[in-house]
Amino acid sequence: MNVAQRKTFCASLAGATDKLHADPGNILVYCVGGKHFTYFKTSAPEKWRFSLRVNPDRFIELTDMPGVKPARYMGRYHWITIVKVQQFPGTYLTELVQWSYQFAFGSLSRARQRAILATIDASSALTPKESA
């Protein structure tokens, strides 16, 4: 899975928004309800490295894999950085992103969760249905 596909997937999650932080950080952040669930580094070195939060049990497993390391400054909160996204198994990466998204979404208040889900339901009602 390449970087463009990963960015498209992150943006497609319910209520996901993105924000590009310019110099000196150069980071593209995806969040839901203001809670971050993924980061992309947009400049050298390690351009397009990908960071996300993982389950504490998976943190140990993943940081033992080549090309995966604890995220700078966020490792203590079980964030990892995948240096070469293209070399990581796509289905596993999708599963990890979904977990990170669900964790961020779950940390929102119930009212905020309902508001996000309501906007998704309203927007899906506005799109024409495919005919059978």
Disulfide bonds with the S-S distance in Angstrom:
none
